[in-house]
Amino acid sequence: SFLGLDAYEMLRGAQLTPQMIADPESRIPARSVCNLLEDSARASSCMTFGLAMAECRTFASLGPLSLLLEHLGSAREIIEALTEYRRHLNDVIILGVDDSDSEEFIRVELLADFATPQAADLAIGVAYVALRGASRFRWQPLEIHFSHVAPDDRAPYERVFGVPVIFGSEFNGFMSSRKSMERRWSWADETMVANARRLLALVELGPEKAPAAESVMRVVSLSLPVGRATLSHVAAQIGKSPRSLQRSRAREGKQCGALLNQVRRALVIQHLSANGASMTSVAAMLGFFTSSSFSRWFVSEFGVPPRVWRATAC
């Protein structure tokens, strides 16, 4: 048992079986995993359950991907590889880097429909294991950021990460110095990197569910807080022209505007429910330039002003 839970009973409740999770390379429905994490946190009264699961992970547990990461030459190259091979972690993770003058924000997000607090803790914890392990513990973030509210007991976060942990943040992930991201490591081996890439090419992952729509939603999720969730920007990020992107969305019956709205609806529920951010901050995180425009959109979607919704839901 884990934290006094009946593991088999928790798996049955999430419609999973022991056989499905026995192989770390097997593909498990993301919705079932998110439900399992949240249900387990409630049942055990451990609101750091996702973090505890991440503590159980080792660098080697990343599977074949670890063989590539351990031969790369910098933290930036690790992030780029994790982005390229994200499906070897899971199908709903979103990775991105926002630059500033001297610092970089490494965003570890999940597709909006799966961005639960426990899933976010697990994703950030595993990303931390990957970056620390691949860097042979040379890389260390300046801060860890979570968009959800702080739990009653912050000690597990401080023990796991050993650096300041910020809750109620505008993003999930790490703040790192640019210098530490660019620092080159002496053990980098391009030949072994090439060998690992050939090995990873042999791993069968199967097709993604609605890959085109999810690609758009990934870009939208990363672009909203920086005000770049425009048709031209999204199209450029996935290698299409705006017209081509519109045509492909029309064929699948999901226009870009509808996907933007879907992401915003999921994210606003997450932000209003899980943290104490101001309405101005929430508006900015969703790509609105003013609180009034955000409020008008919210009322059109949910029928009540955001402050009323938050007071009722929380």
SVG drawing of the C-alpha trace seen along z (x, -y; Angstrom):
<svg xmlns="http://www.w3.org/2000/svg" viewBox="-26 -47 61 55">
<polyline fill="none" stroke="black" stroke-width="0.4" points="0.0,0.0 1.0,-3.6 0.0,-6.2 -2.4,-3.6 -4.3,-3.2 -5.4,0.1 -3.6,-0.2 -5.8,2.3 -9.0,0.6 -7.6,-2.8 -6.7,-1.3 -10.2,0.3 -11.8,-3.1 -9.7,-4.7 -10.5,-1.8 -6.9,-0.7 -5.3,2.7 -2.0,3.7 -1.0,5.1 -1.5,1.8 1.0,0.0 3.5,2.9 5.4,1.9 6.8,-1.7 6.7,-1.9 2.9,-1.1 0.5,-3.8 -2.2,-4.6 -5.1,-6.9 -4.2,-10.4 -7.7,-11.0 -7.5,-7.8 -4.1,-8.8 -5.3,-12.3 -8.3,-10.8 -6.2,-8.3 -3.8,-11.0 -6.6,-13.3 -8.7,-10.4 -5.6,-9.1 -4.7,-12.5 -8.2,-12.9 -8.4,-9.3 -5.1,-9.6 -5.5,-13.2 -2.1,-13.7 -2.3,-16.8 1.3,-16.3 0.5,-12.9 1.7,-13.8 5.0,-15.0 5.4,-11.8 4.9,-9.8 7.6,-11.9 9.9,-11.1 9.6,-7.4 11.0,-8.1 14.7,-7.8 16.6,-9.1 16.8,-5.5 13.1,-5.1 12.7,-7.5 13.5,-4.5 15.3,-4.7 15.0,-8.5 17.5,-8.6 20.2,-7.2 19.9,-10.3 19.6,-12.8 22.7,-11.7 25.0,-12.4 23.7,-15.9 25.9,-19.0 23.8,-21.5 20.5,-22.0 19.1,-23.8 19.8,-20.8 18.0,-18.6 14.9,-20.8 15.0,-20.7 15.3,-16.9 12.5,-16.6 10.3,-18.7 11.2,-16.7 10.6,-13.3 7.9,-14.4 5.7,-11.5 8.2,-9.2 7.0,-10.9 3.4,-11.3 1.0,-12.6 -0.3,-15.6 2.8,-17.4 3.7,-20.8 7.3,-22.2 8.5,-25.6 11.1,-28.2 10.4,-32.0 13.6,-34.2 14.3,-37.3 17.5,-39.4 19.4,-37.1 16.8,-34.4 14.8,-31.8 11.4,-30.3 11.1,-26.6 7.5,-25.9 6.2,-22.4 2.5,-22.5 -0.2,-20.0 -2.9,-20.2 -5.6,-22.3 -8.1,-19.4 -5.5,-17.4 -3.9,-20.2 -4.9,-19.0 -2.8,-20.0 -1.5,-16.5 -0.7,-15.9 1.1,-19.2 3.2,-18.2 4.0,-14.8 5.0,-16.4 7.2,-19.0 8.8,-16.4 9.6,-14.1 11.0,-17.0 13.2,-17.9 14.4,-14.3 15.2,-14.4 17.1,-17.7 19.0,-16.9 19.9,-13.4 21.0,-14.2 23.1,-17.1 24.8,-14.9 23.4,-17.3 25.2,-20.3 22.0,-22.1 19.8,-23.5 16.9,-25.9 16.7,-29.2 13.0,-28.7 10.2,-26.1 6.8,-27.5 3.3,-26.0 0.1,-27.6 -1.9,-25.9 -2.2,-27.2 0.3,-26.2 -0.6,-23.0 -0.8,-23.2 2.5,-21.4 5.2,-22.9 8.0,-20.8 7.8,-18.0 8.4,-20.6 11.3,-22.2 12.9,-18.8 12.5,-17.5 13.7,-20.7 16.0,-22.4 15.3,-25.9 12.5,-28.4 9.1,-27.1 6.5,-29.7 2.8,-28.8 0.0,-30.6 2.4,-31.4 1.4,-32.4 3.0,-29.2 4.2,-25.7 7.9,-25.0 11.3,-26.3 13.2,-29.7 16.8,-29.2 19.7,-31.5 20.6,-31.8 24.2,-31.0 23.3,-27.6 21.2,-26.8 24.1,-27.4 26.9,-25.9 28.6,-23.1 29.4,-19.8 32.7,-17.9 31.0,-14.5 28.8,-15.4 29.2,-12.7 27.7,-13.4 28.2,-9.8 26.3,-8.4 23.6,-11.0 23.2,-9.7 23.1,-6.1 20.4,-7.0 18.3,-8.8 18.4,-5.7 17.3,-3.6 14.4,-5.9 13.3,-5.8 12.7,-2.0 10.3,-2.6 6.7,-2.3 4.5,-4.8 1.4,-4.6 -0.5,-7.6 -1.6,-10.5 -5.3,-11.0 -6.3,-14.1 -2.6,-15.1 -3.3,-18.2 -5.8,-19.7 -3.5,-18.9 -0.6,-20.5 -2.6,-23.7 -3.7,-23.5 -0.1,-23.1 1.0,-26.2 -2.0,-28.1 -1.4,-27.1 2.2,-28.3 1.4,-31.5 -1.6,-32.9 0.4,-34.3 2.8,-36.2 0.0,-37.5 1.0,-35.5 -1.9,-33.2 -2.6,-34.6 -3.4,-32.5 -0.1,-33.6 2.0,-32.7 0.3,-29.4 0.6,-28.4 4.3,-29.3 5.0,-27.2 3.6,-24.1 5.1,-24.7 2.0,-25.6 0.7,-28.7 -2.3,-30.4 -4.6,-29.4 -3.4,-25.8 -4.0,-25.7 -7.5,-27.0 -8.3,-24.4 -7.0,-21.5 -9.0,-22.7 -12.1,-23.0 -11.6,-19.4 -11.5,-18.1 -14.5,-20.3 -12.5,-22.3 -11.7,-25.8 -8.8,-27.6 -11.1,-30.0 -12.9,-27.1 -9.7,-25.5 -8.6,-28.8 -11.8,-29.0 -11.5,-25.4 -8.1,-26.1 -9.2,-29.3 -12.2,-27.6 -10.1,-24.8 -7.4,-27.1 -9.7,-29.7 -11.3,-27.0 -7.9,-25.8 -6.7,-29.3 -9.8,-30.5 -10.2,-27.2 -6.6,-26.5 -4.9,-29.8 -5.5,-33.2 -4.3,-35.1 -6.0,-38.5 -8.4,-38.9 -5.9,-41.1 -3.3,-38.2 -5.8,-35.6 -6.8,-37.8 -3.2,-38.2 -2.5,-34.5 -5.4,-33.9 -4.2,-36.4 -6.7,-39.3 -5.2,-42.8 -7.8,-44.2 -9.8,-42.8 -13.0,-44.1 -12.5,-42.2 -11.8,-39.1 -14.9,-39.6 -17.1,-40.0 -15.7,-36.8 -16.2,-34.9 -19.8,-36.0 -20.5,-35.0 -19.1,-31.5 -20.2,-30.8 -23.2,-33.2 -21.8,-35.0 -18.9,-37.3 -15.6,-35.6 -15.6,-36.9 -19.1,-35.5 -18.0,-32.1 -14.9,-32.0 -16.9,-32.8 -19.4,-30.1 -16.9,-27.4 -14.2,-27.8"/>
</svg>
